[in-house]
Amino acid sequence: MAGSLFSTAVKRAKQHDLSVIELIGAAEAIRKTEGVEAVAALYRAWINHNPNDPMLYAILFNASAILGETAAFDEAQEYLEKSIRLNPDFTPSRINLGRAYERKGKTGLSVAQWASVVDKLSAVTGTNIFHKITALNQMARVLEANNHDETAESLLQQSLEIDNTQREVAQHYIAARQRECKWPLIEPRERISRETLMKGISPLSLAVYTDDPVLQLASNWHYNKCDVGSPSVGVVTSYWAACEGRKKAAPLRIGYLSSDLREHAIGFLTSELFELHDRRKVEVYAYYCGILPVDPTMERIKKTVDHWIPIQDMDDETAARRIADDGIQILVDINGYTRDGRTKLLALRPAPIIVNWLGFPGSTGSPYHHYIIADDWIIPPEHEIYYSEKVMRLPCYQPNDRKRIIAPQQPTRQSAGLPEDAMVYCCFNGTQKITRFTFERWMTILNRVPNSVLWLLSGSETSQSRLRSIASSQGISPDRIIFAGKMKNAYHLARYPLADLFLDTAPYGAHTTASDALWMGVPILTLSGRSFASRVCGSLVRAAGLPDLACATGDEYVDRAVALGRDKEALQRYRAHLAATRDSSDLFNTPLLVSRLEEIYKEMWREFEEDRLPRPDLRNLDVYLEIGIESDHDKSEVLSAQNYRSWWRERLALRNAMRPFYPDSRLWMEEGLQASQAKVGQKNDQTHSRDLWRRFFRFASLGEAVAKRRRGAVC
């Protein structure tokens, strides 16, 4: 019957007896019965035999989309080009033709198509506005990918001014400004408010912008709520019901979910980890969701895991079902809110335990990440209130590959464009991590150490020019800022020893970059704040046996950098220490890390079996977000605040006085509530306060009891 429908439709198309409406209806019906290839054949027949139909341009557009699904990209492009020749004002064809050109690497032609859409759409209609925004966003995406951040930022700004509800556009707009070192970062405009930008900023950009872990937690919760969302009730099933049969089984089935198990910082860090896992304790599954080209690092990892499962072409529900069918007991998310992460997959809860580790430096604020793995320095006990997950700790948070490849020939200072006799400070973090406060500290250091230079990793031409211009305005000769071109990791590692001291950025410091420098014998001076991203480097230098290089204040950081810049002998002692202890320090003791990690997995599973799986604490995060976004972090550096918690409690007190809310135990202890009530002139009623807390925790206990019953019913 289906074949009869297809044959009849093709016959009528060849006889000019199939109208456009009938063609579209037939295509939909045939797609369900015979698939997309049959639909493509029908469209070809109609196009070839109806060359004078006034709606041919639209049918060519529809056909090109179908051909794209069959990977007939050249033919799809020809149809789009013909559609535009027939109707130059048909913007959907121009937008898709731009994508076709981009797929072939012809970015100039793609941008030209989208630019023509923007130029043509002068009339203010809903459709034209939609098409103009689409064209602006497409141009910005391609330009951003090709390191033209200045132009991309301008296009994104135009798009936001037309529609300021576009969260993804706001995220890319702020990220582009960070890479360009444009300060102030958050710059409101007539149509783009501070609230729009602060609520739209991505979790990684916020970690770079401010050392405010409470705001980061609230913002990350908001990101999860708005950008990840919740799956429909019909989609969520008991994916991990199979865990019942694995409760007493060994080894534990551990799944690692990542898009970066390749030539990427994560791939470099974890390569040896997978080799060292004790197969008597764990069975290792790698779920890869990244780009397709295979590289040596990916090949190495594929050979050492027990199961390598590519899921980049699976939708979230299919991938979740696969993970559940594999019987994964603990799923380790090594992406979090980073590029190509599959957080929507995790929302389906494909494993009974989900862990946040290594890929994202902070709390996810999600309802389904149960644990976060850190160490004693990154998350000391008094900082656990900044995290929704339960904290588990390694001796040192970051794994390392002791088999990393280093180019055999080390370059010279002359070949790298460095002065032979100067004090060379370096920082190979990306330009997006350089804040105004960090750069001002660096300029102070250069000013106090005259025969010194700052060696930075290259960014765009405009960002480099901007940094040199800022240096000049602060009395530092621009030629003292030297940029190192990007190169393959083995050659990049080989040039590290040309530097005398690595100066870390704050609040988002060096992570993989730090362990690379320390492996190559270059000491690092870092400034540890309160947030996760600001404390990783401090953890690494301490694990390398150099705790005095983790500074607590900006002044200490500057003074220490100046002192070391004037004392080459002290730097040599640090270098000698790194060389002597490299194979014995906690930083590079990968077997110790893996052994402890396996103990952590065992402990997590035991807690699950005993019905003690932690529940993420997401109370009042809407209130924390509302208060947190009010501060101007471009004007004052939270990292330098000595009374951080008092600063937050005062603002919470004012908010509670105007619009009372149920306080929680994150920053708002009972005595803090009483003190704040007195401060804002309220009656300090201790009896009322105690009764309120009793009611609150009674409600929380009831909720926990209900949750336990539900967990027991499922698994």
C-alpha positions in Angstrom: 0.0 0.0 0.0 2.9 2.3 0.9 4.6 1.6 -2.4 1.4 2.3 -4.2 1.2 5.8 -2.6 4.8 6.6 -3.5 4.4 5.3 -7.1 1.1 7.3 -7.5 2.6 10.5 -6.2 5.7 10.3 -8.4 3.5 9.5 -11.5 1.3 12.6 -10.7 4.3 14.8 -10.1 5.7 13.8 -13.6 2.3 14.6 -15.1 2.1 18.1 -13.5 -0.9 16.9 -11.6 0.4 17.1 -8.0 -0.1 20.5 -6.4 2.3 22.0 -3.9 -0.1 21.2 -1.0 -0.6 17.7 -2.2 3.2 17.2 -2.6 3.8 18.3 1.0 1.1 16.0 2.3 2.3 13.0 0.2 5.9 13.6 1.4 4.8 13.5 5.1 2.9 10.3 4.5 5.6 8.6 2.5 8.2 9.6 5.1 6.4 7.6 7.7 6.1 4.5 5.6 9.1 4.4 3.3 11.6 6.8 4.8 13.5 9.9 3.9 15.1 8.5 0.7 11.7 7.9 -0.9 10.7 11.5 0.1 13.9 12.8 -1.6 13.1 10.8 -4.8 9.5 12.3 -4.8 10.9 15.8 -4.5 13.4 15.3 -7.3 10.6 14.0 -9.6 8.4 17.0 -8.8 11.2 19.5 -9.3 12.4 18.0 -12.6 8.9 18.0 -14.1 7.5 21.3 -12.7 10.1 23.9 -13.6 7.6 26.7 -14.1 5.6 26.4 -10.9 5.5 29.8 -9.0 6.3 28.0 -5.7 9.3 26.1 -7.0 11.7 28.2 -4.9 9.9 27.0 -1.7 9.9 23.4 -2.8 13.6 23.6 -3.6 14.1 24.8 0.0 12.1 21.9 1.4 13.9 19.4 -0.8 17.3 20.7 0.3 16.4 20.0 3.9 15.4 16.4 3.0 18.6 16.0 1.0 20.7 17.2 3.9 19.2 14.4 6.0 20.4 11.9 3.4 23.9 13.5 3.3 23.4 14.6 -0.3 25.0 18.0 0.7 26.2 19.1 -2.8 22.7 18.5 -4.3 21.1 20.3 -1.4 23.4 23.3 -2.0 22.5 23.4 -5.7 18.8 23.4 -4.8 19.3 26.3 -2.4 21.3 28.3 -4.9 18.5 27.8 -7.5 15.9 28.8 -4.9 17.7 32.1 -4.4 18.0 32.7 -8.1 14.2 32.2 -8.4 13.4 34.4 -5.3 16.3 36.5 -4.0 14.2 37.7 -1.1 13.5 34.2 0.3 15.6 34.5 3.4 15.2 30.8 4.7 17.2 29.6 1.6 19.9 32.2 2.2 20.2 31.2 5.9 20.5 27.5 5.0 22.9 28.2 2.1 25.1 30.0 4.5 25.2 26.8 6.6 26.0 24.7 3.5 28.9 26.9 2.6 30.1 26.8 6.2 30.0 23.0 6.1 32.5 23.1 3.2 34.8 25.6 5.0 33.7 28.5 2.8 33.1 30.8 5.8 33.4 34.0 3.7 30.6 32.9 1.5 28.5 31.8 4.4 28.9 35.1 6.2 28.1 37.0 3.0 24.7 35.1 2.7 23.7 35.9 6.2 24.8 39.5 5.8 22.6 39.9 2.8 19.7 38.7 5.0 20.4 41.3 7.6 20.6 44.1 4.9 17.4 43.1 3.2 15.2 42.8 6.3 14.3 46.4 6.9 10.5 46.0 7.3 9.5 45.4 10.9 7.5 42.2 10.9 7.7 39.2 13.2 9.0 37.0 10.5 11.7 39.5 9.4 12.8 40.0 13.0 13.1 36.3 13.5 15.1 35.9 10.3 17.4 38.8 11.1 18.1 37.5 14.5 18.9 34.1 13.0 21.3 35.6 10.5 23.0 37.7 13.1 23.5 34.7 15.4 24.7 32.4 12.6 27.3 35.0 11.5 28.4 35.5 15.1 28.8 31.7 15.6 31.0 31.3 12.6 33.1 34.4 13.3 33.5 33.3 16.9 34.7 29.8 15.8 37.3 31.5 13.6 38.6 33.8 16.3 37.0 37.0 15.1 35.6 37.8 18.5 35.4 41.6 18.0 33.0 41.4 15.1 31.1 38.4 16.7 30.6 40.5 19.8 29.1 43.4 17.8 26.7 41.0 16.0 25.7 39.4 19.2 25.0 42.8 20.8 22.8 43.7 17.9 20.9 40.4 18.3 20.4 41.0 22.0 19.2 44.5 21.5 16.5 43.2 19.2 15.6 40.3 21.6 17.2 40.5 25.1 15.6 37.2 26.2 18.1 35.1 24.3 20.1 33.4 27.1 22.5 31.6 24.7 23.3 34.8 22.9 24.0 36.6 26.2 26.4 33.7 27.1 28.4 34.0 23.9 28.3 37.8 24.1 29.9 37.8 27.5 32.4 35.1 26.6 33.6 37.0 23.6 34.1 40.1 25.8 36.2 38.0 28.2 38.4 36.7 25.4 38.8 40.2 24.2 39.8 41.4 27.7 37.1 44.1 27.5 36.6 45.7 30.9 34.1 46.4 32.4 32.8 43.0 31.4 29.1 43.6 32.3 28.2 46.8 30.5 24.5 47.4 30.5 22.9 49.2 27.5 19.5 50.7 26.8 18.0 47.4 25.7 20.4 45.1 27.6 20.1 45.4 31.4 22.6 44.3 34.1 20.0 41.7 35.2 19.8 40.3 31.6 23.5 39.9 31.4 24.0 38.5 34.9 21.2 36.0 34.6 22.4 35.1 31.1 26.1 34.6 31.9 27.3 31.0 31.5 28.7 29.1 34.6 32.3 29.1 33.2 32.2 32.8 32.4 30.9 33.5 35.9 33.7 31.5 37.5 36.1 33.8 35.6 34.2 36.9 36.4 34.0 36.7 40.2 35.1 34.8 43.2 31.7 34.6 44.7 30.8 30.9 45.3 27.3 31.6 46.7 26.4 33.6 43.5 28.0 30.8 41.4 25.9 28.1 43.1 22.7 30.1 42.6 23.6 31.1 39.0 24.5 27.5 38.2 21.2 26.3 39.6 19.4 28.9 37.5 21.3 27.7 34.4 20.3 24.2 35.1 16.7 25.2 35.5 16.5 27.4 32.4 19.0 25.8 29.9 18.9 22.2 30.9 15.3 22.0 32.2 13.4 18.9 33.3 12.5 16.0 31.1 8.8 15.3 30.6 7.3 12.9 33.1 6.6 10.4 30.3 10.3 10.3 29.4 11.7 9.6 32.8 11.4 5.9 33.6 13.2 3.6 36.0 16.3 3.5 33.9 18.4 2.3 36.7 16.0 -0.3 38.1 18.5 -2.9 36.9 20.8 -1.8 39.8 18.8 -4.1 42.1 20.5 -7.1 40.6 24.0 -5.5 41.0 23.9 -4.5 44.6 26.2 -7.2 45.7 28.0 -7.6 42.4 31.7 -6.8 41.9 33.5 -5.1 40.4 31.5 -1.9 40.4 30.5 -0.7 37.0 31.8 2.9 36.6 30.8 5.0 33.6 32.8 8.1 32.6 30.8 10.5 30.5 32.8 13.1 28.6 33.2 14.9 25.3 36.9 15.4 25.9 38.6 12.0 26.0 41.0 13.1 23.2 43.7 15.7 22.5 42.2 18.0 25.2 43.1 19.0 28.7 40.8 16.2 30.1 42.3 13.6 27.8 45.8 14.6 28.8 44.9 14.4 32.5 43.0 11.1 32.5 45.0 8.9 30.1 46.9 7.1 32.7 44.0 7.0 35.1 42.2 4.5 32.9 45.3 2.3 32.7 45.7 2.1 36.4 42.2 1.2 37.5 42.1 -2.1 39.4 39.8 -4.3 37.3 39.1 -6.4 40.4 37.3 -3.4 41.9 35.9 -1.5 38.9 34.8 -2.2 35.4 35.3 0.9 33.3 32.9 2.2 30.7 33.7 5.4 28.7 30.7 7.2 27.1 32.2 9.5 24.5 30.1 12.5 23.3 32.7 14.7 21.6 33.9 15.4 18.1 34.6 12.6 15.7 38.3 12.8 14.5 40.3 10.1 16.2 43.7 11.2 17.6 46.5 9.4 19.5 45.1 10.4 23.0 41.7 9.0 22.1 43.2 5.8 20.7 45.2 5.3 23.9 42.2 5.7 26.1 40.0 3.4 23.9 42.6 0.7 24.3 42.7 0.9 28.1 39.0 1.2 29.1 36.9 -2.0 29.2 34.2 -0.6 27.1 34.2 2.4 24.7 30.7 3.6 23.7 30.4 6.6 21.3 27.1 8.3 22.0 27.5 11.6 20.1 24.9 10.4 17.5 22.4 9.1 20.1 19.6 11.3 21.4 19.5 11.8 25.2 16.8 9.1 25.8 18.6 6.5 23.7 21.9 7.2 25.4 20.3 7.1 28.8 18.7 3.8 28.0 22.1 2.4 26.9 23.8 3.5 30.1 21.0 2.0 32.2 21.1 -1.3 30.1 24.9 -1.5 30.7 24.1 -1.6 34.4 26.2 1.4 35.3 26.2 2.0 39.1 28.1 5.2 39.3 28.2 7.7 36.4 31.0 10.3 36.5 30.2 13.5 34.7 33.5 14.8 33.3 31.8 17.7 31.5 29.4 19.5 33.7 28.4 22.9 32.1 31.2 22.8 29.5 31.1 22.6 25.7 29.4 19.4 24.3 28.3 18.3 27.8 25.2 16.1 28.0 23.5 17.4 31.1 20.1 16.8 29.6 21.0 13.1 29.4 21.9 13.2 33.1 18.5 14.7 33.9 17.1 11.3 32.9 19.0 9.8 35.8 20.5 6.8 33.8 22.5 5.6 36.9 21.6 5.5 40.6 24.7 7.7 41.5 25.9 10.7 39.5 29.2 12.4 40.3 30.6 15.8 39.3 34.3 15.6 38.8 37.2 17.2 36.9 35.4 18.7 33.9 33.5 21.6 35.6 35.2 23.6 38.4 32.3 24.2 40.8 28.9 23.0 42.0 26.4 22.2 39.3 23.4 23.2 41.5 21.5 20.3 39.8 19.0 18.0 41.5 20.7 14.9 40.2 24.5 15.3 40.9 24.8 13.6 44.2 28.6 14.0 44.8 31.4 16.3 43.9 35.0 15.2 44.1 37.6 17.6 45.4 40.4 17.7 48.0 41.0 19.3 51.4 42.3 22.6 49.9 39.8 23.1 47.1 36.8 22.5 49.4 37.8 22.8 53.0 35.0 21.7 55.4 33.9 25.3 56.1 33.3 25.8 52.3 30.9 22.9 51.9 28.0 25.2 52.3 28.8 26.6 48.8 28.0 23.2 47.1 24.7 21.4 46.5 26.5 18.0 46.2 28.1 16.0 49.0 31.9 16.5 48.9 34.3 13.6 48.6 38.0 14.1 48.7 41.1 12.8 47.0 44.7 13.4 48.2 45.0 15.8 45.3 41.9 16.6 43.1 43.6 16.4 39.7 45.0 13.3 38.1 48.0 13.5 35.9 49.6 11.5 33.1 53.2 10.7 33.9 53.7 9.5 30.3 53.0 12.8 28.6 55.0 13.4 25.5 57.5 16.2 25.3 59.2 17.4 22.2 62.9 16.3 22.3 64.4 19.6 21.3 63.9 22.5 23.8 63.7 26.0 22.1 65.9 28.8 23.2 64.8 32.2 24.6 66.0 33.8 21.4 63.9 31.5 19.2 60.9 32.2 21.4 61.3 36.0 21.2 62.4 36.3 24.8 65.3 38.5 26.2 68.2 36.3 27.4 68.9 38.1 30.6 65.4 39.2 31.7 63.2 37.9 34.5 60.6 36.0 32.5 57.2 35.8 34.2 54.7 33.7 32.2 51.1 32.9 32.2 49.8 30.4 29.7 46.1 30.6 30.7 43.7 31.7 28.0 43.1 35.4 27.7 39.5 34.9 28.9 40.9 34.3 32.4 42.7 37.6 32.6 40.6 40.1 34.6 41.2 43.8 35.2 42.3 43.1 38.8 44.8 40.3 37.7 46.3 42.5 35.0 46.7 45.4 37.3 48.6 43.2 39.7 50.9 42.0 36.9 51.6 45.6 35.9 52.5 46.5 39.5 54.9 43.5 39.5 56.6 44.5 36.2 56.9 48.1 37.5 58.7 46.9 40.6 61.0 44.5 38.8 62.4 46.6 36.0 64.3 44.0 34.0 61.3 41.7 33.6 58.8 40.7 30.9 55.4 39.0 30.9 55.1 36.1 28.5 51.4 35.3 27.7 49.6 32.8 25.5 48.5 34.5 22.3 44.9 35.5 21.8 43.3 37.5 19.0 45.1 40.4 17.5 42.6 42.8 19.1 43.0 41.4 22.6 46.8 41.5 22.4 46.7 45.1 21.2 44.3 46.0 24.0 46.5 44.4 26.7 49.6 46.2 25.4 47.7 49.5 25.3 46.5 49.1 28.9 50.1 48.3 29.9 51.3 51.4 28.2 48.7 53.5 30.0 50.1 52.2 33.3 53.6 53.1 32.4 54.8 49.7 31.2 56.5 49.5 27.8 54.3 47.4 25.4 57.3 45.4 24.2 57.5 43.9 27.7 54.3 42.0 27.0 55.3 39.1 24.8 52.9 36.6 23.2 53.6 32.9 22.7 51.8 31.4 19.6 49.7 28.3 20.2 51.3 25.0 19.2 50.8 21.3 19.8 51.1 20.1 23.4 54.4 18.3 23.1 56.1 21.4 21.8 54.3 23.7 24.2 55.5 21.7 27.1 59.1 21.9 25.8 59.2 25.7 26.0 58.0 26.0 29.6 61.5 25.9 31.2 62.3 29.2 29.3 60.2 31.0 32.0 61.3 31.7 35.5 58.0 31.9 37.3 54.4 31.3 36.3 52.0 34.0 37.5 48.5 32.6 37.9 45.2 34.4 37.1 42.4 34.9 39.6 39.7 34.1 40.3 39.9 31.3 37.7 43.4 30.0 37.9 45.5 27.4 36.0 44.3 23.8 36.2 45.8 21.4 33.6 48.1 24.3 32.6 49.5 24.4 36.2 50.3 20.7 36.4 52.0 21.0 33.0 54.2 23.9 34.3 55.1 22.0 37.5 55.9 18.8 35.6 58.3 20.9 33.5 59.9 22.3 36.7 58.5 25.9 36.6 57.2 27.1 39.9 53.8 28.8 40.0 52.6 31.7 42.2 48.8 31.6 42.7 46.1 33.4 44.6 43.6 31.2 46.3 40.1 32.6 46.8 36.9 30.9 48.0 35.5 29.4 44.8 36.5 26.0 43.3 38.2 27.4 40.2 40.2 29.9 42.3 41.6 27.1 44.6 42.6 24.4 42.2 46.1 25.8 41.4 46.7 26.3 45.2 45.9 22.6 45.6 48.4 21.7 42.9 51.3 23.7 44.1 50.7 22.4 47.7 50.6 18.8 46.3 53.9 19.6 44.6 55.4 20.5 48.0 55.4 24.3 47.5 52.7 25.5 49.9 54.2 29.0 50.3 53.4 29.7 46.6 49.7 29.7 47.4 48.9 33.3 48.5 45.9 34.4 50.5 45.7 38.1 49.4 46.4 40.2 46.3 49.1 42.2 48.2 50.8 39.0 49.3 50.7 37.7 45.7 52.3 40.9 44.3 55.0 41.2 47.1 55.9 37.5 46.7 56.2 37.8 42.9 58.4 40.9 43.2 60.6 39.2 45.8 61.1 36.1 43.6 61.7 38.3 40.6 64.7 39.8 42.4 66.0 36.5 43.8 66.9 34.0 41.1 68.6 31.8 43.6 65.2 31.2 45.4 63.6 30.3 42.1 66.4 27.9 41.4 65.7 26.2 44.7 62.1 25.8 43.8 63.0 24.3 40.4 65.4 21.9 42.1 62.7 20.8 44.5 60.3 20.2 41.7 62.9 18.1 39.8 63.8 16.1 42.9 60.3 15.3 44.1 58.4 15.0 40.8 58.1 11.3 41.0 57.2 11.2 44.7 54.9 14.2 45.3 51.1 13.8 45.7 50.6 15.8 42.6 52.0 13.2 40.3 51.2 10.1 42.4 48.6 8.9 40.0 48.5 5.3 41.5 47.6 6.8 44.9 44.9 9.0 43.3 43.3 6.0 41.5 43.4 3.8 44.6 41.7 6.5 46.7 39.2 7.1 43.8 38.2 3.5 43.9 37.7 3.7 47.7 35.4 6.7 47.1 33.4 4.8 44.6 33.0 1.9 47.1 31.9 4.4 49.8 29.4 6.0 47.4 27.8 2.7 46.6 27.7 1.7 50.2 25.8 4.9 51.0 23.4 4.1 48.2 22.8 0.5 49.5 22.2 1.8 53.0 19.7 4.4 51.7 22.0 7.3 52.6 22.3 8.7 49.1 22.8 12.5 49.6 20.1 14.8 48.3 21.3 18.0 46.7 20.6 21.1 48.8 18.8 23.6 46.4 16.9 25.6 49.0 16.5 29.4 48.5 18.8 29.6 45.5 16.3 31.9 43.7 16.8 34.3 46.6 20.6 34.1 46.5 20.5 34.7 42.8 18.3 37.7 43.2 20.6 39.3 45.7 23.9 38.1 44.1 23.4 39.7 40.7 22.9 43.2 42.2 26.6 43.6 43.0 29.0 45.2 40.4 31.9 42.8 40.3 33.7 45.0 37.8 34.1 47.7 40.4 35.1 45.6 43.5 36.9 42.3 43.8 35.0 39.8 46.0 38.2 37.8 46.3 39.7 40.5 48.4 36.7 40.8 50.8 37.8 39.8 54.3 34.2 39.5 55.7 32.6 37.6 52.8 29.9 35.8 54.9 29.0 38.9 56.9 28.7 40.7 53.5 26.2 38.1 52.3 24.3 38.0 55.6 23.8 41.7 55.7 22.2 41.6 52.2 20.1 38.6 53.2 18.9 40.5 56.2 17.7 43.4 54.1 16.0 41.1 51.7 14.3 39.2 54.5 13.1 42.5 56.1 11.4 43.5 52.8 10.2 40.1 51.7 10.6 37.4 54.3 11.7 33.9 53.2 12.4 30.6 54.9 16.0 30.9 55.9 18.3 27.9 55.4 21.4 26.8 57.0 23.8 27.7 54.2 24.6 31.3 55.3 21.7 32.1 57.6 22.2 30.3 60.9 19.7 30.9 63.7 22.0 33.4 65.5 22.6 35.2 62.2 18.8 35.5 61.8 18.4 37.0 65.3 21.3 39.4 64.8 19.9 40.6 61.4 16.5 41.1 62.8 17.9 43.4 65.5 20.0 45.2 62.9 17.0 46.1 60.7 14.9 47.2 63.7 12.7 44.1 64.1 11.7 42.6 67.4 14.3 40.0 68.3 11.8 37.2 69.2 13.9 34.2 70.0 10.9 32.0 70.7 9.4 32.8 67.3 12.8 32.2 65.7 13.1 28.7 67.3 9.5 27.8 66.4 10.1 28.8 62.8 13.2 26.7 62.6 11.4 23.7 64.2 8.6 24.0 61.6 11.1 24.3 58.8 13.2 21.3 59.7 10.1 19.2 60.5 9.0 19.9 56.9 12.4 19.0 55.6 12.5 15.8 57.5 9.1 14.8 56.2 10.3 15.5 52.6 13.3 13.3 53.2 11.1 10.5 54.5 8.9 10.7 51.4 12.0 10.7 49.1 13.4 7.6 50.8 10.1 5.7 50.3 10.2 6.7 46.6 13.8 5.6 46.2 13.0 2.3 47.8 10.1 1.7 45.5 12.3 2.2 42.4 15.4 0.4 43.3 
